[in-house]
Amino acid sequence: QVQLEESGGGWVQAGGSLRLSCAASARTFTPYNMGWFSQAPGKEREFVAAITWSGSSTVLSDSVKGRFTISRDNAKRIMSLEMNSLKPEDTAVYYCAAGRQPISLSWWGDYWGQGTQVTVSS
């Protein structure tokens, strides 16, 4: 069974930065593409970013391009999301996901973490 656990969420003022991490169990990390999604209160879960299993290719939504960076360290079994120039509209629960489908803007994960809250105040 795939196990994913997010960390690093919190509160930050607009313009600030946060780094989210997703730790994965050893049997599941390397073969999977991985990504991040956000879900604001009352809204559907939305794609944020994804990265291939090798880390050689990434896709980011237009709303975060130029501000967020996705990366992974397969040796440590950790995927990260560096979030800079945060805006109040970035406030959401952020979920880590893993899946075998090729990454794209419409990518969706097969396995999910529990989520971590990010709050950006104006």
Contact map, one row per residue, 1 for C-alpha under 8 A:
11100000000000000000000000010000000000000000000000000000000000000000000000000000000000000000000000000000000000000000000000
11110000000000000000000110110000000000000000000000000000000000000000000000000000000000000000000000000000000000100000000000
11111000000000000000000110010000000000000000000000000000000000000000000000000000000000000000000000000000000000111000000000
01111100000000000000011110000000000000000000000000000000000000000000000000000000000000000000000110000000000000111100000000
00111110000000000000011100000000000000000000000000000000000000000000000000000000000000000000000100000000000000001110000000
00011111000000000001111000000000000000000000000000000000000000000000000000000000000000000000001100000000000000001111000000
00001111100000000001110000000000000000000000000000000000000000000000000000000000000000000000000000000000000000000001000000
00000111110000000111100000000000000000000000000000000000000000000000000000000000000000000000000000000000000000000001000000
00000011111000000111000000000000000000000000000000000000000000000000000000000000000000000000000000000000000000000001110000
00000001111100000100000000000000000000000000000000000000000000000000000000000000000000000000000000000000000000000001111000
00000000111110000000000000000000000000000000000000000000000000000000000000000000000000000000000000000000000000000000011110
00000000011111011100000000000000000000000000000000000000000000000000000000000000000000000000000000000000000000000000011110
00000000001111110000000000000000000000000000000000000000000000000000000000000000000001000000000000000000000000000000000111
00000000000111110000000000000000000000000000000000000000000000000000000000000000000011110000000000000000000000000000000111
00000000000011111000000000000000000000000000000000000000000000000000000000000000000111100000000000000000000000000000000000
00000000000111111100000000000000000000000000000000000000000000000000000000000000000111000000000000000000000000000000000000
00000000000100111110000000000000000000000000000000000000000000000000000000000000011111000000000000000000000000000000000000
00000001110100011111000000000000000000000000000000000000000000000000000000000000011100000000000000000000000000000000000000
00000001100000001111100000000000000000000000000000000000000000000000000000000001111000000000000000000000000000000000000000
00000111100000000111110000000000000000000000000000000000000000000000000000000001111000000000000000000000000000000000000000
00000111000000000011111000000000000000000000000000000000000000000000000000000111100000000000000000000000000000000000000000
00011110000000000001111100000000000000000000000000000000000000000000000000000111000000000000000100000000000000000000000000
00011100000000000000111110000000000000000000000000000000000000000000000000001110000000000000000000000000000000000000000000
01111000000000000000011111011000000000000000000000000000000000000000000000001100000000000000000000000000000000000000000000
01110000000000000000001111111000000000000000000000000000000000000000000000001000000000000000000000000000000000000000000000
00000000000000000000000111111000000000000000000000000000000000000000000000001000000000000000000000000000000000000000000000
01000000000000000000000011111100000000000000000000000000000000000000000000000000000000000000000000000000000000000000000000
11100000000000000000000111111111000000000000000000000000000000000000000000000000000000000000000000000000000000000000000000
00000000000000000000000111111111000000000000000000001000000000000000000001001000000000000000000000000000000000000000000000
00000000000000000000000000111111000000000000000000001100000000000000000001001000000000000000000000000000000000000000000000
00000000000000000000000000011111100000000000000000001000000000000000000000000000000000000000000000010000000000000000000000
00000000000000000000000000011111110000000000000000011000000000000000000000000000000000000000000001110000000000000000000000
00000000000000000000000000000011111000000000000001111000000000000000000000000000000000000000000001111110000000000000000000
00000000000000000000000000000001111100000000000001111000000000000000000000000010000000000000000111100000000010000000000000
00000000000000000000000000000000111110000000000111100000000000000000000000000000000000000000000111000000000010000000000000
00000000000000000000000000000000011111000000001111000000000000000000000000000000100000000000011110000000000000000000000000
00000000000000000000000000000000001111100000111110000000000000000000000000000000000000000000011110000000000000000000000000
00000000000000000000000000000000000111110000111100000000000000000000000000000000000000000001111000000000000000000000000000
00000000000000000000000000000000000011111011110000000000000000000000000000000000000000000001110000000000000000000000000000
00000000000000000000000000000000000001111111100000000000000000000000000000000000000000000011100000000000000000000000000000
00000000000000000000000000000000000000111110000000000000000000000000000000000000000000000001000000000000000000000000000000
00000000000000000000000000000000000000011111000000000000000000000000000000000000000000000000000000000000000000000000000000
00000000000000000000000000000000000000111111100000000000000000000000000000000000000000000000000000000000000000000000000000
00000000000000000000000000000000000000110111110000000000000000000000000000000000000000000000000000000000000000000000000000
00000000000000000000000000000000000011110011111000000000000000000000000000000000000000000000000000000000000000000000000000
00000000000000000000000000000000000011100001111100000000000000000000000000000000000000000000000000000000000000000000000000
00000000000000000000000000000000000111000000111110000000000010000000000000000000000000000000000000000000111100000000000000
00000000000000000000000000000000001111000000011111000000000110010000000000000000000000000000000000000000000000000000000000
00000000000000000000000000000000001110000000001111100000011110000000010000000000000000000000000000000000100000000000000000
00000000000000000000000000000000111100000000000111110000011100000000010000000000000000000000000000000011001000000000000000
00000000000000000000000000000000111000000000000011111011111000000000011100000000000000000000000000000010000000000000000000
00000000000000000000000000000001110000000000000001111111110000000000000000000000000000000000000000000110000000000000000000
00000000000000000000000000001111110000000000000000111111000000000000000000000000000000000000000000000000000000000000000000
00000000000000000000000000000100000000000000000000011111100000000000000001000000000000000000000000000000000000000000000000
00000000000000000000000000000000000000000000000000111111110000000000001100000000000000000000000000000000000000000000000000
00000000000000000000000000000000000000000000000000111111110000000000000000000000000000000000000000000000000000000000000000
00000000000000000000000000000000000000000000000000110111111000000000000000000000000000000000000000000000000000000000000000
00000000000000000000000000000000000000000000000011110011111100000000010000000000000000000000000000000010000000000000000000
00000000000000000000000000000000000000000000000011100000111110000000000000000000000000000000000000000011100000000000000000
00000000000000000000000000000000000000000000000111000000011111011001000000000000000000000000000000000000100000000000000000
00000000000000000000000000000000000000000000001110000000001111111000000000000000000000000000000000000000100000000000000000
00000000000000000000000000000000000000000000000000000000000111111000000000000000000000000000000000000000000000000000000000
00000000000000000000000000000000000000000000000000000000000011111000000000000000000000000000000000000000000000000000000000
00000000000000000000000000000000000000000000000100000000000111111111000000000000000000000000000000000000000000000000000000
00000000000000000000000000000000000000000000000000000000000111111111000000000000000000000000000000000000000000000000000000
00000000000000000000000000000000000000000000000000000000000000011111100000000000000000000000000000000000000000000000000000
00000000000000000000000000000000000000000000000000000000000000011111100000000000001111000000000000000000000000000000000000
00000000000000000000000000000000000000000000000000000000000100011111110000000000111100000000000000000000000000000000000000
00000000000000000000000000000000000000000000000000000000000000000111111000000000111000000000000000000000000000000000000000
00000000000000000000000000000000000000000000000011100000010000000001111100000011110000000000000000000000000000000000000000
00000000000000000000000000000000000000000000000000100010000000000000111110000011100000000000000000000000000000000000000000
00000000000000000000000000000000000000000000000000100010000000000000011111001111000000000000000000000000000000000000000000
00000000000000000000000000000000000000000000000000000000000000000000001111111110000000000000000000000000000000000000000000
00000000000000000000000000001100000000000000000000000100000000000000000111111100000000000000000000000000000000000000000000
00000000000000000000000000000000000000000000000000000000000000000000000011111100000000000000000000000000000000000000000000
00000000000000000000000000000000000000000000000000000000000000000000000011111100000000000000000000000000000000000000000000
00000000000000000000001111001100000000000000000000000000000000000000000111111110000000000000000000000000000000000000000000
00000000000000000000111100000000000000000000000000000000000000000000000111111111000000000000000000000000000000000000000000
00000000000000000000111000000000010000000000000000000000000000000000011110001111100000000000000000000000000000000000000000
00000000000000000011110000000000000000000000000000000000000000000000011100000111110000000000000000000000000000000000000000
00000000000000000011100000000000000100000000000000000000000000000001111000000011111000000000000000000000000000000000000000
00000000000000001111000000000000000000000000000000000000000000000001110000000001111100000000000000000000000000000000000000
00000000000000001111000000000000000000000000000000000000000000000011100000000000111111000000000000000000000000000000000000
00000000000000111100000000000000000000000000000000000000000000000011000000000000011111000000000000000000000000000000000000
00000000000001111000000000000000000000000000000000000000000000000010000000000000001111100000000000000000000000000000000000
00000000000011111000000000000000000000000000000000000000000000000010000000000000001111110100000000000000000000000000000100
00000000000001100000000000000000000000000000000000000000000000000000000000000000000011111110000000000000000000000000000111
00000000000001000000000000000000000000000000000000000000000000000000000000000000000001111110000000000000000000000000001111
00000000000000000000000000000000000000000000000000000000000000000000000000000000000000111110000000000000000000000000000100
00000000000000000000000000000000000000000000000000000000000000000000000000000000000001111111000000000000000000000000011100
00000000000000000000000000000000000000010000000000000000000000000000000000000000000000111111100000000000000000000000111100
00000000000000000000000000000000000001111000000000000000000000000000000000000000000000000111110000000000000000000000111000
00000000000000000000000000000000000001110000000000000000000000000000000000000000000000000011111000000000000000000011110000
00000000000000000000000000000000000111100000000000000000000000000000000000000000000000000001111100000000000000000011110000
00000100000000000000000000000000000111000000000000000000000000000000000000000000000000000000111110000000000000011111000000
00011100000000000000010000000000011110000000000000000000000000000000000000000000000000000000011111000000000000011110000000
00010000000000000000000000000000011110000000000000000000000000000000000000000000000000000000001111100000000111111000000000
00000000000000000000000000000001111000000000000000000000000000000000000000000000000000000000000111110000000011110000000000
00000000000000000000000000000001110000000000000000000000000000000000000000000000000000000000000011111000000111100000000000
00000000000000000000000000000011100000000000000000000000000000000000000000000000000000000000000001111100000011000000000000
00000000000000000000000000000000100000000000000000000000000000000000000000000000000000000000000000111110001110000000000000
00000000000000000000000000000000100000000000000000010000000000000000000000000000000000000000000000011111001000000000000000
00000000000000000000000000000000100000000000000001110000011000000000000000000000000000000000000000001111111000000000000000
00000000000000000000000000000000000000000000000001000000001000000000000000000000000000000000000000000111111000000000000000
00000000000000000000000000000000000000000000001010000000001110000000000000000000000000000000000000000011111000000000000000
00000000000000000000000000000000000000000000001000000000000000000000000000000000000000000000000000000011111100000000000000
00000000000000000000000000000000000000000000001001000000000000000000000000000000000000000000000000001111111110000000000000
00000000000000000000000000000000000000000000001000000000000000000000000000000000000000000000000010101000011111000000000000
00000000000000000000000000000000011000000000000000000000000000000000000000000000000000000000000011111000001111110000000000
00000000000000000000000000000000000000000000000000000000000000000000000000000000000000000000000011110000000111110000000000
01110000000000000000000000000000000000000000000000000000000000000000000000000000000000000000000011100000000011111000000000
00110000000000000000000000000000000000000000000000000000000000000000000000000000000000000000001111000000000011111100000000
00111100000000000000000000000000000000000000000000000000000000000000000000000000000000000000001110000000000000111110000000
00011100000000000000000000000000000000000000000000000000000000000000000000000000000000000000001100000000000000011111000000
00001100000000000000000000000000000000000000000000000000000000000000000000000000000000000000111100000000000000001111100000
00000111110000000000000000000000000000000000000000000000000000000000000000000000000000000000111000000000000000000111110000
00000000110000000000000000000000000000000000000000000000000000000000000000000000000000000011110000000000000000000011111000
00000000111100000000000000000000000000000000000000000000000000000000000000000000000000000111110000000000000000000001111100
00000000011100000000000000000000000000000000000000000000000000000000000000000000000000010111000000000000000000000000111110
00000000001111000000000000000000000000000000000000000000000000000000000000000000000001111110000000000000000000000000011111
00000000001111000000000000000000000000000000000000000000000000000000000000000000000000110000000000000000000000000000001111
00000000000011000000000000000000000000000000000000000000000000000000000000000000000000110000000000000000000000000000000111
